[in-house]
Amino acid sequence: MSATNEGKTSGLHLLLAWGFVGIPLVWGLIQTIEKAMKIFV
């Protein structure tokens, strides 16, 4: 008597989760690299 949809993740949910984490992460890395370039160049 368990649900058949238990434990499954849709592709849309997965994409949203990666975007929620990945976009700020990439933005932070770009900002860090830009500021580091000012020190070394």
Helices and strands as residue ranges (DSSP letters): H 11-40
